[in-house]
Amino acid sequence: MNSLRQTLDTLDAFTQRVGHIVAWLLILLVLMQGLVVLLRYGFSWGSIALQESITYLHAICFMLGAAFTLQVDRHVRVDVLYRSMSLKQQALVNAVGSVLFLMPVCLFMLWTSYDYVVQAWVIKERSADSGGLAAVYLLKTLIPLLAVSLFTQALAELGRSILTLTDRDIGTHHD
């Protein structure tokens, strides 16, 4: 079980590192949005590339922050029954949810996005707007990265649930 715990710690550390980077990017996102508003309404100047960069940054934060959100237990859940369950019952719900729902959805996203992302890379897809960013293919690459990072964190959550269900609970990992 020590190797499982070490693996969980490694997965958690990676997810946490990415989550903390994304948190800092959110500050940049807010500052950039403020700049766009200031430039637009204060100086009557706009930039398609700057506006698109905000969209890209939002996508980065949302898609790369999803696994961290799962790790710190802030994801969407119908909590009416869950909060009154014992730790073992919660672990069972988490394990079943990971195996039956989250992991298959991640695999489906990975599978269905493959051709979409490859095609974007083949043509080095650019913005359709004049003056837009020439990196749509990078933006689309976030889709499989979302799937892989969520799947990886789902494995960590499943491992933690198994430890709880087998009375080898390693304690909470949530900050």
N, C-alpha and C positions, 0 to 999 in steps of 0.2 A: 504493500500500500504506500510505502514511502515514495516509490517512483511515480505513482499516480498523484500524490501530493506535490511532488516536485514539478510534474508536468502542469498541474493546475496552477501552481505558483508562477511558472514561466508564462503560461497563456494569459493569466491575469495581469502580470507585469507588462506584457506587450500591449494588451488592450488598454490598460491604465495609462501607459505612456502616450499612446495615440489619443486617448480621450483628453489628456491634459493639453496636448498640442492643439487639438480641436477647440478646447476652451479658450485658448489664447487667440485662435483664429476668429472666434466670435467677436472679440473686442475689435479686431481689425475690420471685420464685416460691418460693425456698427459705425466705426470711424469713416469707412469708405462710403457708406450710405449717407452719412452726414455731409461728407464732402460733395457728393452728387447733388444733394438738395441745395447746399450752399452755392455751388457753381451754377446750378440751373436757375434758382430764384434770386440769388444775389448778383450774379454776373451774366445771366442769360446765355450761359454756355453749357453745352452738353456733349457727352462723349459716349458713343455706342460701346466702344471697347471698355470704358470704365463701368458702364451699366452692366455689360455682360460679365465683367470680372466679379461683380457682386453676385450675380446669379451662379457663377462657377464656385465662388467661395461658399455660398449658401449650400450648394450641392455637396461640396467637400465636407462641410460641417455636419450636415444631415446624414450623409451616407457613411462617413468614416466615424461618426460619433454614435451610430446606432449600437454597435457592440458594447461600447462603454456604458451606454444607457441600460442595456440589458445587465451588464455586470453589476452596476450599482443599484439594480432593482427599481429603476424609474421608468420602465417601459409601461405601455398601456396594458391594463389587466382589469377584468371585472372582479373587484375586490370584495364583493358582498359576502361571499362564503369563505374565500381564501384567508382573510385576516383572522377568522375565528378558528382556523384549523391548527392542529398541532404541527410541530416542525417536520415530523415524518410525513404527515399528510400533505403538507406544502411541498416537501421534497418529491413525493409521488406525483403530485400535480405538475410540478416543474419538469420532472423526467418525462412524463407522458406528453406534456406540451412540447417539449424539445424534440422528442422522437417522432411524434405524429404530425406536428404542425410546423414548427420552426425549421427543423433540418430539411424536411421535404421542400418547403418553400424556398429555402436557400439554394438547394440543388436545382430546383425549377428555374430560379432566377439565373443561375449560372448557365444552365443549359440553353435557355431561351435567349440570353443576351450574347451568347458566343458569336453567332453570325453577324449580329448587329454591330458589335464592337469590332470584330475583324474587318468588316466592310468599311467602317469608319476609318480604321488605321490604313487599309489598303489605299483609299483615296485621300488620306490625310484631310479628312473632312474639316471644313472651315465654316465660319458663321455665314448665314445667308444674307446678313445685313452688311452693307458697305461700311467699312470702318470697324467691323466687328472683329472678334478674336479668331485667330487661325488655329484653334486647338479644340474643336468640338470632339475630335477623336479622344482627346485626353479626358474630357468631361464624361463621355460615354464609358470610358474605362472604369469609372467609379462604380458602375453597376456590378460587374463581377467582383470588384474589391469589397463592396457592401456584402455580397453573398458569401464570400470567403471569410470575411471578418466575423460576420454574424454566425456562420456555421462553426467557426473555431470557438467562439465564445459559447455557443450552444453545447459544444462538446465539453467545455469546462464546467458549465452549469450542470450537465448530465453527470459528469464525474463527481461533482460536489453532492448532487442528489443521491447518487449511489452510496457515497460515504455516509451520508446522513441516514439513509435507509438501512445500512448495515451496521449502524452504531459505531462508525469510525469517523464521525463528524469532526471536521477540522476547524470548526468555528466559522464565524461570519467573515466574509472577505470584503464586504461592502464598506466603503468609506462613509 
